[in-house]
Amino acid sequence: MNKNHILSTFLISTALFIQSCGGNENNKQQAGNNPQGEIAVPVSTAMVDKEIVSGVKSYPANVVPLQETEIRAEVTGYITNIYVNDGAYVNKGQRLYEIDRTRYQAAVDQAKANLEIAKANLDRVQKDLQRYQSLAEKDAIAKQTLDYATTDVSNQKAQVQAAEAALTTAQTNLQRSVIVAPFSGNIGISQVRNGALVSAGSTLLNTISSTNPIAVEFQINERDISEFSKLQNGNANTQIYVTLPDGSRFEETGRISTIDRAVDSQTGTIKVRASFSNGSNILRAGMNATLNVESKSKEEQLIIPYKAVFEQLGTFNVYTVNDSSKVELKQISLGQKIDDKIVVTSGLEVGQKIVVDGTTTLRPGSKVTENNVPNQQ
């Protein structure tokens, strides 16, 4: 029993000695790689790159016509003719509807007759006045008679003016009994049919809206007003286009035509309007779409993977890796985000090495081992 106990004790001691020697050897190797004995943190890194940047900002938008108006009856009567089909394209001045013209034509004829009567009466009293004036020069007529004749001429002139005004009104009503397109565009579905009784100023007949060019309206943040003001003045490095509800891209590019006069104080946004050629009539009034602003930088800009950035106390930061494989905290300013990358406007230089993955376990001065992340174009 004693011999077995002694043998067991010897074997255990030998194993511990061998393990001790191996551990010392490993410690020596680690110490050779890391003289201070600090454990290196494995991280993924990438190089700060420089390139021409293209980015797209997208905004929910609505298609609106540059001109749109409701067509209402301007005189009362029955619809006797409808000259266009529902949904048709019409030109400015083209006939759309006709309201029974019979009584309006009669009113014109009567007004013309009344005007002729007034003119004839005026001619008569003017001749009487001339005769009375001749007699008055010879003291052959009472002055009161001359005064009456002068008054009659003035009154009859007023009658002629009233008759002329009545004729103008009658002619206007006759003209308004035929309703024409106020501008070129697409007309909607008619709200009335032949034989319908319509009332002046109240009955809606149809709606017409211009189609080419057409506008797309969207809201931007008040911080972007200066940027869009520059776009309104023209920018060759920016392209504005629309994504349709089915996800396809509208063939024409547009331009910023109008920025609203005031910011909405409740939302901090302002309305912007872009105009597009729409000869194919694909953009329809009221359509929901997406307005895209695609910009390309004039010069190369610094760009890094977006996931390398982290926020700390309200500032944006990255970790850079120095020649000693230690990390340094760098505060940066950010620009436009492009997919999984972001532009850096200050705080870094091209060629610097930054930590992409593993930042959560780091602190300034930490030792790292690197796995390079290739820059994707």
C-alpha positions as a printed Julia matrix, in Angstrom:
377×3 Matrix{Float64}:
   0.0     0.0     0.0
   2.84    2.35    0.86
   4.63    1.57   -2.4
   1.46    2.26   -4.41
   0.9     5.5    -2.56
   4.45    6.6    -3.21
   4.14    5.71   -6.92
   0.87    7.7    -7.28
   2.38   10.7    -5.61
   5.38   10.56   -7.94
   3.2    10.39  -11.09
   1.04   13.34  -10.01
   4.1    15.43   -9.24
   5.62   14.61  -12.61
   2.43   15.65  -14.46
   2.25   18.93  -12.59
   5.87   19.62  -13.38
   5.36   18.98  -17.11
   2.23   21.15  -17.16
   4.11   23.86  -15.35
   6.88   23.79  -17.89
   4.42   23.93  -20.79
   2.53   26.82  -19.23
   5.73   28.74  -18.7
   6.62   28.18  -22.33
   3.21   29.48  -23.48
   3.48   32.48  -21.2
   6.86   33.23  -22.66
   5.43   33.11  -26.18
   2.53   35.45  -25.26
   4.91   37.76  -23.52
   6.99   37.84  -26.68
   3.96   38.91  -28.73
   2.66   41.31  -26.1
   5.55   42.57  -23.93
   3.25   44.3   -21.42
   1.23   41.13  -20.98
  -1.97   42.85  -22.25
  -4.54   40.65  -23.99
  -5.28   41.78  -27.59
  -8.95   42.13  -28.59
  -9.87   40.64  -31.99
 -11.61   43.21  -34.23
 -12.44   43.77  -37.89
 -10.9    46.83  -39.51
 -11.17   48.78  -42.74
  -9.26   51.6   -44.42
 -10.68   55.11  -44.77
 -11.36   55.46  -48.48
 -11.94   58.4   -50.81
 -14.3    58.35  -53.76
 -16.93   60.22  -55.76
 -20.13   59.78  -53.77
 -23.57   59.15  -55.23
 -26.51   59.1   -52.85
 -30.31   59.13  -53.06
 -32.74   60.85  -50.72
 -36.35   59.71  -51.06
 -39.54   61.51  -50.02
 -43.2    60.44  -50.02
 -44.95   62.58  -52.64
 -48.23   63.29  -54.41
 -48.85   64.15  -58.04
 -50.71   67.44  -58.47
 -51.66   69.32  -61.65
 -50.19   72.75  -62.19
 -53.69   73.88  -63.18
 -56.99   72.38  -62.06
 -60.47   73.85  -61.93
 -64.07   72.78  -61.46
 -66.34   73.5   -64.4
 -69.7    74.85  -63.26
 -72.72   76.18  -65.11
 -72.73   79.97  -65.42
 -76.33   80.19  -66.61
 -79.44   78.24  -65.7
 -81.08   75.82  -68.12
 -81.16   72.32  -69.55
 -78.09   70.59  -70.96
 -78.68   70.2   -74.7
 -75.26   69.03  -75.87
 -72.13   67.38  -74.44
 -69.29   67.72  -76.95
 -66.53   65.6   -75.35
 -66.13   62.1   -74.01
 -65.34   61.45  -70.37
 -61.61   61.5   -69.65
 -60.72   63.05  -73.01
 -57.87   65.46  -73.62
 -59.19   68.9   -74.61
 -57.58   72.05  -75.93
 -58.07   75.54  -74.57
 -61.29   77.05  -75.97
 -62.73   73.69  -77.05
 -66.49   73.27  -76.56
 -67.47   71.04  -73.65
 -71.18   71.58  -72.84
 -74.12   73.53  -74.21
 -77.08   74.79  -72.18
 -80.39   75.51  -73.93
 -79.71   78.74  -75.83
 -83.27   79.58  -76.92
 -84.21   82.08  -74.22
 -80.71   83.57  -74.15
 -80.81   84.17  -77.89
 -84.26   85.73  -77.45
 -82.87   87.98  -74.73
 -80.14   89.15  -77.08
 -82.64   89.9   -79.84
 -84.84   91.87  -77.44
 -81.86   93.81  -76.11
 -80.84   94.73  -79.64
 -84.35   95.98  -80.39
 -84.45   98.04  -77.19
 -81.11   99.57  -78.1
 -82.38  100.58  -81.54
 -85.46  102.18  -79.99
 -83.31  104.1   -77.5
 -81.04  105.33  -80.27
 -84.03  106.44  -82.35
 -85.51  108.37  -79.42
 -82.14  109.97  -78.78
 -81.94  111.07  -82.4
 -85.45  112.59  -82.16
 -84.82  114.6   -78.99
 -81.46  115.8   -80.31
 -83.19  117.22  -83.4
 -85.83  118.86  -81.2
 -83.07  120.42  -79.13
 -81.37  121.81  -82.23
 -84.65  123.46  -83.38
 -85.3   124.91  -79.92
 -81.79  126.31  -79.79
 -82.31  128.09  -83.12
 -85.61  129.56  -81.9
 -84.05  130.57  -78.59
 -81.42  132.63  -80.44
 -84.32  134.66  -81.9
 -86.17  134.83  -78.57
 -88.98  132.91  -80.26
 -89.31  130.24  -77.57
 -89.58  130.13  -73.85
 -86.33  129.32  -72.03
 -88.15  126.62  -70.04
 -88.93  124.73  -73.25
 -85.24  124.76  -74.18
 -84.33  123.47  -70.73
 -86.84  120.62  -71.07
 -85.37  119.69  -74.45
 -81.84  119.63  -73.02
 -82.99  117.37  -70.18
 -84.71  115.03  -72.63
 -81.46  114.6   -74.58
 -79.51  113.78  -71.42
 -82.15  111.3   -70.29
 -82.24  109.59  -73.67
 -78.47  109.26  -73.76
 -78.73  107.4   -70.43
 -81.43  105.18  -71.96
 -79.06  104.3   -74.8
 -76.3   103.4   -72.31
 -78.71  101.21  -70.34
 -79.83   99.46  -73.51
 -76.2    98.84  -74.49
 -75.49   97.36  -71.05
 -78.54   95.11  -71.29
 -77.37   93.91  -74.68
 -73.9    93.14  -73.29
 -75.45   91.12  -70.45
 -77.68   89.19  -72.85
 -74.78   88.47  -75.18
 -72.62   87.31  -72.25
 -75.32   84.92  -71.05
 -75.71   83.58  -74.57
 -71.97   83.1   -74.81
 -71.85   81.38  -71.4
 -74.54   78.92  -72.47
 -71.7    77.21  -74.35
 -69.02   76.12  -71.88
 -65.47   75.85  -73.21
 -62.2    74.53  -71.75
 -60.35   77.31  -69.87
 -56.99   75.63  -70.62
 -55.65   72.47  -72.25
 -55.76   69.3   -70.18
 -57.69   66.18  -69.32
 -61.35   66.36  -68.45
 -62.86   64.02  -65.9
 -66.09   62.02  -65.8
 -69.11   64.22  -66.48
 -71.38   64.87  -63.5
 -74.41   65.63  -65.71
 -76.03   64.15  -68.81
 -78.12   65.54  -71.65
 -81.43   66.92  -70.42
 -80.21   67.69  -66.92
 -81.32   70.99  -65.39
 -78.36   73.0   -64.14
 -78.26   76.16  -62.04
 -75.92   79.07  -62.51
 -72.95   79.01  -60.17
 -73.94   75.88  -58.26
 -74.12   72.83  -60.53
 -70.78   71.04  -60.97
 -70.44   69.77  -64.53
 -66.91   68.37  -64.57
 -63.29   68.98  -63.51
 -60.38   69.69  -65.81
 -56.69   69.49  -64.95
 -53.51   70.16  -66.9
 -51.32   67.12  -67.53
 -48.16   68.32  -69.25
 -46.15   69.54  -67.47
 -47.29   68.17  -64.13
 -46.06   68.65  -60.56
 -45.01   66.35  -57.73
 -45.28   67.81  -54.22
 -43.43   66.59  -51.12
 -42.34   67.8   -47.67
 -38.76   68.45  -46.58
 -37.28   69.27  -43.2
 -36.56   72.93  -42.56
 -32.86   72.04  -42.21
 -32.79   71.13  -45.92
 -34.2    74.41  -47.24
 -30.82   75.81  -48.26
 -29.96   72.6   -50.1
 -33.2    72.66  -52.08
 -32.84   76.37  -52.78
 -29.58   75.53  -54.54
 -31.32   72.73  -56.44
 -33.98   75.2   -57.54
 -31.26   77.3   -59.13
 -29.92   74.25  -60.96
 -27.33   71.61  -60.08
 -25.72   69.49  -62.79
 -24.63   66.92  -60.22
 -28.18   66.17  -59.05
 -30.92   64.16  -60.73
 -34.56   64.26  -59.64
 -36.84   61.4   -60.58
 -40.06   59.68  -59.47
 -40.72   56.1   -58.42
 -44.25   55.05  -59.39
 -46.63   53.1   -57.11
 -45.72   49.83  -58.86
 -42.03   50.38  -58.05
 -40.98   51.32  -61.57
 -39.12   54.51  -62.39
 -40.85   57.3   -64.34
 -38.96   57.92  -67.54
 -38.62   61.71  -67.27
 -36.4    63.62  -64.86
 -37.68   66.76  -63.17
 -36.55   70.0   -61.57
 -37.37   71.85  -58.37
 -39.8    74.56  -59.45
 -41.31   75.94  -56.24
 -40.56   76.09  -52.52
 -43.51   77.16  -50.37
 -43.47   80.56  -48.67
 -43.48   79.34  -45.05
 -42.47   76.47  -42.77
 -45.2    74.59  -40.9
 -44.43   75.48  -37.28
 -46.12   72.3   -36.03
 -44.05   69.85  -38.07
 -40.93   71.85  -38.96
 -41.42   70.99  -42.64
 -42.02   72.95  -45.82
 -43.71   71.97  -49.07
 -41.61   71.67  -52.21
 -42.84   71.18  -55.77
 -40.94   69.52  -58.61
 -42.23   69.71  -62.2
 -41.99   66.97  -64.83
 -42.77   66.6   -68.51
 -45.69   64.19  -68.77
 -46.41   63.7   -72.46
 -47.27   60.05  -71.9
 -49.78   61.02  -69.17
 -48.39   58.34  -66.84
 -48.37   60.71  -63.87
 -51.99   61.26  -62.87
 -53.38   63.87  -60.48
 -53.67   62.49  -56.94
 -51.23   59.61  -57.51
 -49.01   58.59  -54.58
 -45.35   58.34  -55.58
 -41.82   58.65  -54.25
 -39.68   61.66  -55.16
 -35.98   60.81  -55.34
 -33.07   63.25  -55.29
 -29.92   61.54  -56.52
 -26.78   63.62  -56.02
 -23.17   63.05  -56.99
 -20.31   64.88  -55.27
 -18.14   67.16  -57.39
 -15.0    65.96  -55.61
 -13.92   62.76  -53.91
 -15.05   62.48  -50.3
 -13.95   60.38  -47.33
 -16.18   57.36  -46.83
 -16.28   54.62  -44.18
 -18.57   51.71  -43.24
 -21.56   53.1   -41.36
 -21.42   50.41  -38.67
 -17.98   51.65  -37.61
 -19.62   54.8   -36.2
 -20.96   54.96  -32.67
 -22.52   57.8   -30.72
 -21.18   58.91  -27.35
 -22.44   61.9   -25.36
 -24.09   63.41  -28.41
 -21.04   63.11  -30.67
 -20.14   60.61  -33.39
 -16.94   58.64  -32.97
 -14.81   55.87  -34.43
 -11.8    53.94  -33.22
  -8.65   54.2   -35.33
  -5.8    51.7   -35.09
  -2.26   53.11  -34.82
   1.07   51.51  -35.76
   1.28   49.89  -32.33
  -2.02   48.06  -32.92
  -3.69   50.2   -30.28
  -6.95   52.04  -30.76
  -7.52   55.78  -30.5
 -10.91   57.46  -30.11
 -11.64   59.95  -32.9
 -14.57   62.36  -32.94
 -15.93   62.83  -36.47
 -18.54   64.82  -38.38
 -20.84   62.93  -40.73
 -22.24   63.72  -44.14
 -24.57   61.84  -46.45
 -25.36   58.17  -45.83
 -25.08   55.91  -48.88
 -26.4    52.39  -48.34
 -24.08   50.77  -45.76
 -21.49   53.57  -45.93
 -21.36   57.17  -44.77
 -19.43   60.28  -45.73
 -17.05   61.75  -43.13
 -16.64   65.51  -43.43
 -14.02   65.93  -40.68
 -12.01   63.98  -38.11
 -10.35   61.37  -40.35
  -7.81   61.16  -43.16
  -7.64   58.86  -46.14
  -5.64   55.69  -45.47
  -6.33   55.58  -41.74
  -7.36   52.24  -40.31
 -10.62   52.12  -38.35
 -12.37   49.46  -36.29
 -15.57   48.19  -37.93
 -16.68   45.32  -35.67
 -15.86   44.88  -32.0
 -16.02   48.48  -30.81
 -18.24   47.65  -27.83
 -15.41   45.9   -25.97
 -12.8    48.59  -26.63
 -11.55   51.61  -24.77
  -8.91   54.13  -25.85
  -5.48   52.46  -25.79
  -6.8    48.89  -26.09
  -4.61   46.43  -27.96
  -6.26   44.76  -30.97
  -5.65   42.04  -33.5
  -7.08   42.79  -36.92
  -9.24   41.13  -39.56
  -9.38   43.45  -42.52
 -12.76   44.22  -44.07
 -12.45   44.81  -47.84
 -13.9    48.1   -49.11
 -16.93   47.43  -51.29
 -17.43   49.6   -54.31
